Structures are given as structure tokens and as C-alpha cells.
Amino acid sequence: MPLSVCASYGKYKRAAMFNTIHHCEVSKNKHMLDTHIVHPGRKMLLPYPIKMPSSTLDEMANSAVDVSKLICLHSLKKSFKGPGVYNEEPRCMAVDFSLTFTDNRFTPKLIEAQAFPSLFHLSLKLESLYNNEKNSILFGRTISERKALLRHWLLGVHHDSQVVMLDKAVLSQMSSMDFILATRDVVPRSLHDIYTHADKVWITSRSGNKEVKRIYNRVIYDTLSEDERKHFDTILALPDIEWVCHPSDYYRYNKAILPYISHPTNPKTWKISNGAPKDVENWVLKPKEGFSGDSLCLHPSKKDIESSSDDTHLLQERVEYTQCIKTPLHNEALSGEFRVMLIRTEQCGWVPICNLVRCAQYGGVSEAIRRQLPGEGATIAVPE
């Protein structure tokens, strides 16, 4: 195999323990987060990292920066259904690449991109466990430098008690561990835990009511009930609240833009209005507003394509994943996707902060996360 990645349990025993125990130390807000939480996403975490050449990691990080810049040149007009107008460029991006080789040469393919915050804190925590925290260097920066950039990006000029990390229901999410780990930087809250009064947003705490100045948003608008939307709309309409990443970014900057950008990693796309291609078996059908494999059709029929439209779906050239990841949990090599998580800062522009690798025995990696067969799941990549 062109890329043989192997990990042993012994070396990463400490990280494996992090994955299996059902509690997490938090530095503040302990009244909000029970210290013995069974987080829903714990089973998806693999107890070891994937080792890759530094040149491979840098290549994907550089490509992710390029793709993020290109995506920012376009904004989808048909987008957000909430109130208010928000025209700023996105401040974060998650860019996914396939781990693919052609003639023994690494040729990653762009699978997805979305202006939505991914698992920053979980990824950095895993990196600190797998690598010596003081010496861990990734994407040309130490982990301490990247943590400092992330914290400044989150807080701006505000105190950490005034910045809320918001989702529909924090502890019921597959990503709940990311919220728990984020308590060192921000205040995680579910939507029903915040309220508005006198044109301001507030949260309750043991020390009394506190005003929220800035929101690190993880709410996806279309997942809200009617009552939840009304509550969220009230917050969105407030003129003085700052957004680390605005809810509209999820809809304005996503894979629906990929047909309009030119990059060596970007597979071909096909307009559905042109009808089903003759070689339909070489294409996958993707919803434009889905994320992480939602409603992905890996083997579309002509009927599937004819029942879709350019407004809702796109056809993307099928990417042949290379089975190149060897793990101690499965005899055969696995395929995988590599996610680069980036933030945009005024000083540095687009900055890769951390990564995520998702492994699959067969089919799409999103299906694998739900299947959880031996060796399937998510972890991070570290330099060899």
C-alpha cells in the first residue's frame, strides 16, 4: 500500500483511557455539566492516531486554505431563512479530502467543504494526548500557538464568561465531548438555557445572571422546531450581539459552491438539469445543504437523478478511495477521509488549526461512523 498507517494500543494507552472513561474534568461551570457524563459520541473515537508523512499533512492543509479562499469568492443567494442580513465572509471552514492514491502518488480529492465549526477542542485534546503537548507541531505551528489562536478567535475582546458556545441541545449531540472540552475557553449552553431581555442575551449561573456578548454558534437552523426557531429568531434580530460564526454561513458557503471553483483536488460535477449521465455508475448524488454525508446517495439510479434538481442536489464524480490505513482493529486496510479545520483571522488569514480522520471498511465514512464496525470511527492524524 502507498500509505501504511499502523498504531499499537500500548503506546496510546492514555488516549485509549480518555476514550473509554465516562467522565471529564471541567475547569468551570461544573454545575451545568455533570462530571460523570456518558457522551453520545464516545464509541466513534478510535483509541489511537493515524500517522502520516508531514508533507502529506501540509499538502492537504495548503489545499484546504486554497479551497477556503476560493469558496469565499462566492456566496449562495438562496440561503438562510432566519431574520437579519449578514454579509461578512465566513470565519471558519471544515474541508474534507479523500485519502486517495493514483500510481503510488498521493492525489487527495475534495469531498466536501462547509463554513461550520467542527470538533476543534476534541481534536486538540486528542493531539495533546497522542503527542507531547509542548513539542506537538502540525501545519507549521505548535499546539500551544494554535490553541492561543483559537482562543483569541473565540473570545475577541471579551471575557470567557461572556462568550457562549451554543447548540440546540448540548449534551445529546454526538459532538457533546467537544462542548465539554470547550469549557476552558467558553460557556457551552443549549438554546433553551439562554434568554433575551432588554435587547440583550442572558444566561443564568450560580453567581447570577450574566450578559452574553458573543456567540460561538453550532445551531443548524433547519433542525429547530417552530418554537425553537421563534426563540432563536429573537436572538438573531438583536443588533449588538457578536457572532464568532453566524448561522447563515452554513447555508451561504458549502459544497453547493464546489461546481464554481477550480482546484486540482476538486472532482468534476454534473448539472442535474442535463439529465442523467451515461456513466451514472461513476457519479454520486449529494444534497446541497447536507453535511457529513446526510442523505448522500452513493449509487444513484436514473430515477434518483430525475427526481432531483439543480436547486437541491449536485452530481459529483465518484472518488475511488484507496484502502491505505492499517489499524490493530481490522485485518484489512481501511479507506478514509481527512478533515482540515480552519479559522479565519484578521492577522493571519485562513489558519489550519487541527484535523480529523474518519475510517471506513467500505462505503461512505459517514455510514461507517454509524455502523462502527471494527476499525471504523474517527481519530486524528499526527506526523510520522
Beta strands, then each sheet from edge to edge (+ up, - down):
strand 1: 50-52
strand 2: 92-98
strand 3: 101-102
strand 4: 105-106
strand 5: 109-114
strand 6: 137-138
strand 7: 141-142
strand 8: 163-167
strand 9: 187-190
strand 10: 194-197
strand 11: 200-203
strand 12: 210-212
strand 13: 214-217
strand 14: 242-245
strand 15: 269-270
strand 16: 283-287
strand 17: 313-317
strand 18: 325-327
strand 19: 330-345
strand 20: 349-360
strand 21: 377-379
strand 22: 381-383
sheet 1: 1+ 22+
sheet 2: 5+ 2- 19+ 18-
sheet 3: 5+ 2- 19+ 20- 21+
sheet 4: 3+ 4-
sheet 5: 6+ 7-
sheet 6: 9+ 8+ 13+ 14+
sheet 7: 10+ 11- 12+
sheet 8: 15+ 17- 16+
end
